């Protein structure tokens, strides 16, 4: 048995991707945190670690606050802070992923 498995299908992701795109586009990017959490939920729900399924517990509302702070700090530092955003986002994501 493999330690890590992913059972997501392109058909399923297509609809998740369309929903995330529409959520982001209709709100001109304001709802991006909700779109991101939708995709993260899909990824986690189709990932198995040693036969145990994962679940993502983060919310768009929780990420929205960080999203605003990260944008402000990126603007204030003329883009330099953007280097720190992805590691912080990854940490936030991993800390909110657990076994279902």
PAVEXLO-634063 format. One record per residue: x, y negated, z of N, C-alpha, C, O, CB in turn. Coordinates in Angstrom, 2 decimals, m for minus. Atoms other than C-alpha are relative to their C-alpha. Glycine has a CB too. Layout:
% residues N
{{X, Y, Z}, {X, Y, Z}, {X, Y, Z}, {X, Y, Z}, {X, Y, Z}};
...
//
This chain:
% residues 100
{{0.84, 1.19, 0.00}, {0.00, 0.00, 0.00}, {0.88, m1.25, 0.00}, {1.91, m1.30, 0.67}, {m0.96, 0.00, 1.23}};
{{m0.72, 1.27, 0.07}, {1.19, m3.49, m0.81}, {m0.32, m0.84, 1.24}, {m1.44, m0.79, 1.75}, {m0.37, m0.77, m1.28}};
{{0.22, 0.86, m1.15}, {1.64, m5.95, 2.06}, {m0.88, m1.20, m0.33}, {m1.66, m1.66, 0.51}, {1.32, m0.48, 0.55}};
{{0.76, 1.18, 0.42}, {0.13, m8.84, 0.09}, {m0.76, 0.35, m1.28}, {m0.21, 0.94, m2.21}, {0.93, m1.23, m0.22}};
{{0.81, m0.22, 1.20}, {m2.71, m8.65, m2.42}, {m0.87, m1.22, m0.25}, {m1.24, m1.95, 0.66}, {m0.88, 1.27, 0.15}};
{{0.91, 1.08, 0.39}, {m4.79, m11.14, m4.34}, {m1.02, 0.60, m0.94}, {m0.65, 1.20, m1.95}, {0.77, m1.20, m0.66}};
{{1.04, m0.60, 0.83}, {m8.14, m10.09, m5.80}, {m0.92, m1.03, m0.66}, {m2.03, m0.70, m1.08}, {m0.84, 0.94, 0.84}};
{{0.78, 1.04, 0.67}, {m9.38, m13.39, m7.24}, {m0.03, 0.22, m1.50}, {0.92, 0.75, m2.08}, {0.57, m1.37, 0.32}};
{{0.18, m0.15, 1.44}, {m10.68, m13.41, m10.80}, {m0.09, m1.37, m0.66}, {m0.53, m2.34, m0.04}, {m1.26, 0.83, m0.31}};
{{0.02, 1.25, 0.75}, {m10.39, m16.10, m13.47}, {m1.42, m0.56, m0.08}, {m1.62, m1.77, 0.03}, {0.57, 0.21, m1.41}};
{{1.40, 0.45, 0.09}, {m14.19, m16.25, m13.82}, {m0.43, m0.73, 1.27}, {m1.08, m1.78, 1.20}, {m0.94, 1.20, m0.25}};
{{0.35, 0.63, m1.28}, {m14.60, m17.06, m10.13}, {0.72, m1.33, 0.14}, {0.12, m2.33, 0.54}, {0.36, 0.92, 1.18}};
{{m0.77, 1.23, m0.14}, {m11.81, m19.63, m10.18}, {m0.49, m1.08, m0.95}, {m0.43, m2.27, m0.63}, {1.47, 0.28, m0.25}};
{{0.52, 0.96, 0.97}, {m13.30, m21.27, m13.26}, {m1.08, m0.87, 0.65}, {m1.06, m2.09, 0.52}, {m0.56, 0.72, m1.24}};
{{1.10, 0.75, m0.62}, {m16.42, m22.25, m11.30}, {0.48, m0.83, 1.19}, {0.00, m1.94, 1.40}, {m1.09, 0.96, 0.45}};
{{m0.59, 0.77, m1.11}, {m14.43, m23.31, m8.23}, {0.76, m1.21, m0.54}, {0.64, m2.31, m0.01}, {0.94, 0.90, 0.85}};
{{m0.76, 1.08, 0.61}, {m12.15, m25.38, m10.44}, {m0.89, m1.08, m0.59}, {m0.60, m2.27, m0.44}, {0.90, 0.55, m1.08}};
{{0.95, 0.97, 0.56}, {m15.07, m27.03, m12.24}, {m0.64, m0.81, 1.13}, {m0.76, m2.03, 1.03}, {m1.10, 0.72, m0.83}};
{{0.61, 0.70, m1.14}, {m16.72, m27.86, m8.91}, {0.98, m0.99, 0.61}, {0.61, m2.13, 0.90}, {m0.47, 1.01, 1.08}};
{{m1.01, 0.89, m0.58}, {m13.48, m29.32, m7.52}, {0.25, m1.19, m0.92}, {0.38, m2.32, m0.45}, {1.32, 0.76, 0.25}};
{{m0.20, 1.06, 0.98}, {m12.96, m31.33, m10.72}, {m1.16, m1.00, 0.03}, {m0.94, m2.22, 0.04}, {0.15, 0.59, m1.41}};
{{1.17, 0.88, m0.02}, {m16.51, m32.71, m10.64}, {m0.08, m0.81, 1.29}, {m0.37, m2.00, 1.27}, {m1.27, 0.82, m0.18}};
{{0.02, 0.70, m1.30}, {m16.34, m33.55, m6.92}, {0.99, m1.16, m0.02}, {0.69, m2.26, 0.42}, {0.32, 0.98, 1.16}};
{{m1.04, 1.02, 0.05}, {m13.12, m35.46, m7.51}, {m0.34, m1.09, m1.02}, {m0.22, m2.28, m0.72}, {1.35, 0.63, m0.33}};
{{0.28, 0.96, 1.05}, {m14.16, m37.11, m10.76}, {m1.18, m0.91, 0.29}, {m1.10, m2.12, 0.07}, {m0.25, 0.73, m1.27}};
{{1.21, 0.78, m0.27}, {m17.63, m38.23, m9.72}, {0.24, m1.04, 1.09}, {m0.34, m2.13, 1.06}, {m1.16, 0.92, 0.41}};
{{m0.27, 0.93, m1.11}, {m16.25, m39.87, m6.57}, {1.28, m0.82, m0.23}, {1.76, m1.50, 0.68}, {0.12, 0.78, 1.31}};
{{m1.22, 0.74, 0.34}, {m13.21, m41.36, m8.35}, {1.16, 0.31, 0.95}, {1.95, m0.57, 1.30}, {m0.27, m1.50, 0.02}};
{{m1.11, m0.45, m0.84}, {m10.84, m39.35, m6.14}, {m0.22, m0.09, 1.49}, {0.56, 0.44, 2.27}, {1.19, m0.76, m0.33}};
{{0.24, 0.16, m1.44}, {m12.37, m40.28, m2.80}, {m0.27, 1.35, 0.68}, {0.13, 1.56, 1.82}, {m1.19, m0.94, 0.24}};
{{0.33, m1.31, m0.57}, {m13.64, m36.72, m2.25}, {1.05, 1.07, m0.31}, {0.77, 2.26, m0.17}, {m1.36, 0.45, m0.51}};
{{m1.06, m0.96, 0.29}, {m10.35, m35.10, m3.25}, {0.26, 0.96, 1.17}, {0.47, 2.15, 0.92}, {1.28, m0.73, m0.35}};
{{m0.22, m0.95, m1.10}, {m9.87, m33.64, 0.28}, {m1.03, 1.13, 0.03}, {m0.69, 2.26, 0.38}, {m0.01, m0.74, 1.32}};
{{1.03, m1.03, 0.02}, {m13.17, m31.76, m0.05}, {0.23, 0.97, m1.16}, {0.00, 2.17, m1.02}, {m1.40, m0.62, m0.10}};
{{m0.32, m0.85, 1.15}, {m12.17, m30.46, m3.49}, {1.18, 0.91, 0.33}, {1.18, 2.09, m0.01}, {0.31, m0.87, m1.24}};
{{m1.19, m0.78, m0.37}, {m8.80, m29.33, m2.14}, {m0.38, 1.11, 0.97}, {0.09, 2.24, 0.82}, {1.08, m0.92, 0.63}};
{{0.39, m1.03, m0.96}, {m10.40, m27.49, 0.78}, {m0.86, 1.08, m0.68}, {m0.80, 2.25, m0.29}, {m0.77, m0.62, 1.18}};
{{0.79, m0.98, 0.76}, {m12.83, m25.80, m1.65}, {0.93, 1.00, m0.68}, {0.69, 2.21, m0.64}, {m0.90, m0.70, m1.04}};
{{m0.97, m0.87, 0.68}, {m9.88, m24.43, m3.64}, {0.76, 0.84, 1.03}, {0.98, 2.03, 0.80}, {0.99, m0.85, m0.85}};
{{m0.73, m0.75, m1.04}, {m7.99, m23.44, m0.46}, {m0.88, 1.12, 0.58}, {m0.38, 2.21, 0.84}, {0.45, m0.96, 1.12}};
{{0.91, m1.04, m0.50}, {m11.05, m21.56, 0.81}, {m0.08, 1.16, m0.98}, {m0.09, 2.32, m0.57}, {m1.41, m0.58, 0.24}};
{{0.06, m1.05, 1.02}, {m11.25, m19.66, m2.47}, {1.28, 0.84, 0.02}, {1.22, 2.07, 0.00}, {m0.23, m0.61, m1.39}};
{{m1.28, m0.72, m0.02}, {m7.53, m18.77, m2.41}, {0.08, 0.94, 1.20}, {0.40, 2.12, 1.06}, {1.17, m0.99, 0.03}};
{{m0.12, m0.80, m1.22}, {m7.63, m17.57, 1.19}, {m0.98, 1.18, m0.01}, {m0.62, 2.29, 0.39}, {m0.24, m0.87, 1.24}};
{{1.01, m1.06, m0.03}, {m10.84, m15.58, 0.76}, {0.31, 1.14, m0.97}, {m0.29, 2.21, m0.88}, {m1.36, m0.58, m0.32}};
{{m0.38, m1.05, 0.94}, {m9.23, m13.60, m2.07}, {1.41, 0.53, 0.25}, {1.97, 1.23, m0.59}, {m0.10, m0.51, m1.43}};
{{m1.34, m0.45, m0.35}, {m5.91, m12.97, m0.31}, {m0.09, 1.00, 1.16}, {m0.77, 0.75, 2.16}, {0.90, m1.20, 0.38}};
{{m0.07, m1.01, m1.05}, {m5.25, m9.85, 1.74}, {1.45, 0.17, 0.44}, {2.35, 0.25, m0.40}, {m0.60, 1.35, m0.48}};
{{m1.32, m0.25, m0.57}, {m2.26, m9.37, 4.05}, {m0.11, 1.28, 0.79}, {m0.83, 1.35, 1.79}, {0.50, m1.21, 0.89}};
{{0.07, m1.32, m0.61}, {m1.70, m5.74, 5.01}, {m1.44, 0.48, 0.16}, {m1.81, 1.04, 1.19}, {0.70, m0.01, 1.37}};
{{1.38, m0.46, 0.03}, {m5.32, m5.03, 4.11}, {m1.00, m0.90, 0.72}, {m2.19, m0.62, 0.72}, {m0.07, 1.34, 0.60}};
{{0.89, 0.92, m0.73}, {m6.73, m7.92, 6.17}, {m0.20, m1.27, m0.82}, {0.77, m1.89, m1.27}, {0.58, m0.34, 1.41}};
{{0.35, 1.18, 0.79}, {m8.53, m10.76, 4.38}, {0.27, m1.27, 0.80}, {0.10, m1.30, 2.02}, {m1.46, 0.06, m0.44}};
{{m0.25, 1.29, m0.63}, {m7.59, m14.37, 5.10}, {m1.23, m0.89, m0.09}, {m2.12, m0.66, m0.91}, {1.20, m0.69, m0.64}};
{{1.06, 1.00, 0.04}, {m9.92, m17.27, 5.82}, {0.64, m1.36, 0.28}, {1.49, m1.49, 1.16}, {m1.13, 0.33, 1.04}};
{{m0.49, 1.36, m0.19}, {m9.23, m20.98, 5.54}, {m1.04, m0.76, 0.81}, {m2.21, m0.81, 0.44}, {0.27, m0.71, m1.38}};
{{0.92, 0.68, m0.93}, {m10.75, m23.02, 8.39}, {0.06, m1.53, m0.08}, {m0.63, m2.20, 0.69}, {0.30, 0.43, 1.40}};
{{m0.11, 1.46, 0.11}, {m9.80, m26.56, 7.32}, {m1.25, m0.61, m0.61}, {m2.01, 0.07, m1.30}, {1.22, m0.37, m0.83}};
{{1.17, 0.69, 0.55}, {m12.41, m29.14, 6.41}, {0.45, m1.25, m0.76}, {1.52, m1.81, m0.50}, {m1.00, m0.38, 1.12}};
{{m0.28, 1.20, 0.77}, {m12.51, m32.00, 3.95}, {0.05, m1.24, 0.88}, {0.87, m2.13, 0.66}, {m1.03, m0.18, m1.08}};
{{0.01, 1.14, m0.91}, {m13.35, m34.44, 6.73}, {1.28, m0.13, 0.78}, {1.80, m1.23, 0.97}, {m1.17, 0.11, 0.95}};
{{m1.26, 0.00, m0.75}, {m10.30, m33.45, 8.71}, {1.16, m0.43, m0.91}, {2.02, m1.20, m0.49}, {0.28, 1.41, 0.59}};
{{m1.06, 0.35, 0.93}, {m8.06, m33.73, 5.64}, {m0.13, m1.44, m0.47}, {0.89, m2.07, m0.78}, {m0.02, 0.94, m1.18}};
{{0.21, 1.36, 0.48}, {m9.61, m37.07, 4.63}, {0.80, m1.02, 0.81}, {1.40, m1.93, 0.23}, {m1.48, m0.34, 0.04}};
{{m0.76, 0.91, m0.85}, {m8.04, m38.86, 7.61}, {1.48, 0.03, m0.34}, {2.12, m1.02, m0.43}, {m0.20, 0.33, 1.46}};
{{m1.41, m0.13, 0.35}, {m4.61, m37.50, 6.75}, {0.25, m0.56, m1.40}, {1.27, m1.20, m1.64}, {0.44, 1.48, 0.07}};
{{m0.08, 0.48, 1.38}, {m5.19, m38.30, 3.07}, {0.16, m1.52, m0.04}, {1.00, m2.05, m0.76}, {m1.25, 0.42, m0.80}};
{{m0.06, 1.46, m0.06}, {m5.79, m41.98, 3.88}, {1.34, m0.46, 0.57}, {1.98, m1.34, 0.01}, {m1.16, m0.56, 0.86}};
{{m1.28, 0.37, m0.63}, {m2.74, m42.20, 6.18}, {1.15, 0.25, m0.96}, {2.05, m0.58, m1.10}, {0.22, 0.80, 1.31}};
{{m1.07, m0.32, 0.94}, {m0.53, m40.47, 3.60}, {0.06, m1.01, m1.14}, {1.14, m1.41, m1.56}, {m0.18, 1.42, m0.55}};
{{0.03, 0.99, 1.07}, {m1.66, m42.89, 0.88}, {0.55, m1.34, 0.48}, {1.35, m1.98, m0.22}, {m1.43, m0.18, m0.52}};
{{m0.48, 1.28, m0.54}, {m1.05, m45.94, 3.07}, {1.50, 0.03, 0.19}, {2.20, m0.91, m0.20}, {m0.70, m0.32, 1.34}};
{{m1.44, m0.10, m0.22}, {2.41, m44.74, 4.09}, {0.77, 0.09, m1.31}, {1.88, m0.44, m1.42}, {0.32, 1.22, 0.86}};
{{m0.65, m0.08, 1.31}, {3.26, m43.92, 0.47}, {0.07, m1.38, m0.64}, {1.08, m1.74, m1.23}, {m0.76, 0.98, m0.92}};
{{0.02, 1.35, 0.57}, {2.24, m47.42, m0.63}, {0.98, m0.92, 0.74}, {1.74, m1.65, 0.11}, {m1.43, m0.59, 0.07}};
{{m0.88, 0.85, m0.81}, {4.07, m49.15, 2.25}, {1.47, 0.28, m0.29}, {2.28, m0.64, m0.35}, {m0.29, 0.20, 1.50}};
{{m1.41, m0.36, 0.22}, {7.29, m47.23, 1.55}, {0.36, 0.04, m1.49}, {1.40, 0.58, m1.86}, {0.29, 1.35, 0.63}};
{{m0.23, 0.04, 1.45}, {7.02, m47.79, m2.22}, {0.24, 1.39, m0.58}, {1.08, 1.58, m1.46}, {1.19, m0.90, m0.32}};
{{m0.05, m1.36, 0.54}, {6.56, m44.07, m2.85}, {0.93, 0.95, 0.70}, {0.85, 2.16, 0.48}, {0.38, m0.06, m1.40}};
{{m0.97, m0.87, m0.66}, {9.34, m42.75, m0.65}, {m0.68, 1.04, 0.89}, {m0.25, 2.19, 0.95}, {0.98, m0.83, 0.83}};
{{0.69, m0.93, m0.90}, {6.91, m41.19, 1.83}, {m0.64, 1.17, m0.75}, {m0.92, 2.21, m0.16}, {m1.07, m0.74, 0.80}};
{{0.65, m1.07, 0.77}, {5.39, m39.12, m0.97}, {0.79, 1.31, 0.05}, {0.22, 2.39, m0.12}, {m0.18, m0.43, m1.45}};
{{m0.83, m1.20, m0.12}, {8.31, m36.72, m0.55}, {m0.45, 0.84, 1.20}, {m0.35, 2.06, 1.16}, {1.49, m0.39, 0.15}};
{{0.41, m0.70, m1.22}, {6.97, m35.82, 2.91}, {m1.44, 0.52, m0.07}, {m1.83, 1.34, 0.75}, {0.15, m0.92, 1.19}};
{{1.43, m0.36, 0.04}, {3.33, m35.40, 1.84}, {m0.20, 1.49, m0.26}, {m0.97, 2.13, 0.46}, {m0.72, m0.80, m1.07}};
{{0.24, m1.41, 0.32}, {3.55, m31.94, 0.26}, {0.37, 0.93, 1.16}, {m0.42, 1.82, 1.47}, {0.79, 0.40, m1.24}};
{{m0.28, m0.86, m1.15}, {5.36, m30.30, 3.22}, {m1.03, m0.17, 1.13}, {m1.39, 0.81, 1.78}, {1.39, m0.30, 0.54}};
{{1.00, 0.22, m1.05}, {2.87, m31.91, 5.63}, {m1.34, 0.63, m0.39}, {m2.04, 1.20, 0.45}, {m0.18, m1.51, 0.27}};
{{1.24, m0.63, 0.48}, {m0.07, m30.78, 3.48}, {0.10, 1.52, 0.11}, {m0.85, 2.18, 0.54}, {m0.29, m0.40, m1.47}};
{{m0.20, m1.45, m0.10}, {1.38, m27.25, 3.32}, {m0.10, 0.45, 1.44}, {m0.72, 1.48, 1.73}, {1.36, 0.40, m0.59}};
{{0.08, m0.34, m1.43}, {1.80, m27.20, 7.10}, {m1.45, m0.03, 0.46}, {m1.90, 0.88, 1.16}, {0.86, m0.99, 0.85}};
{{1.40, 0.13, m0.37}, {m1.79, m28.40, 7.55}, {m0.79, 1.20, m0.52}, {m1.63, 1.75, 0.20}, {m0.60, m1.31, m0.55}};
{{0.71, m1.12, 0.60}, {m3.02, m25.68, 5.19}, {0.30, 1.32, 0.71}, {m0.61, 2.08, 1.04}, {0.36, 0.11, m1.48}};
{{m0.40, m1.26, m0.63}, {m1.04, m22.84, 6.75}, {m0.54, 0.09, 1.43}, {m0.97, 1.16, 1.85}, {1.52, 0.13, 0.01}};
{{0.49, m0.01, m1.39}, {m2.04, m23.84, 10.30}, {m1.50, 0.24, 0.08}, {m2.01, 0.60, 1.15}, {0.35, m1.31, 0.68}};
{{1.45, m0.19, 0.01}, {m5.71, m23.60, 9.28}, {m0.42, 1.25, m0.76}, {m1.59, 1.41, m1.11}, {m0.67, m1.21, m0.61}};
{{0.28, m1.26, 0.66}, {m5.45, m20.21, 7.62}, {0.27, 1.13, 0.99}, {1.33, 1.17, 1.63}, {0.85, 0.17, m1.29}};
{{m0.13, m1.10, m0.95}, {m6.00, m17.08, 9.68}, {m0.70, 1.22, m0.58}, {m1.28, 1.16, m1.66}, {m0.60, m0.38, 1.39}};
{{0.73, m1.18, 0.43}, {m7.38, m13.58, 9.39}, {m1.49, m0.22, 0.22}, {m1.91, m0.83, 1.20}, {0.49, 1.26, 0.76}};
{{1.46, 0.15, m0.08}, {m11.12, m13.45, 8.75}, {m0.55, 0.84, 1.14}, {m1.76, 0.85, 1.37}, {m0.67, 0.40, m1.33}};
//
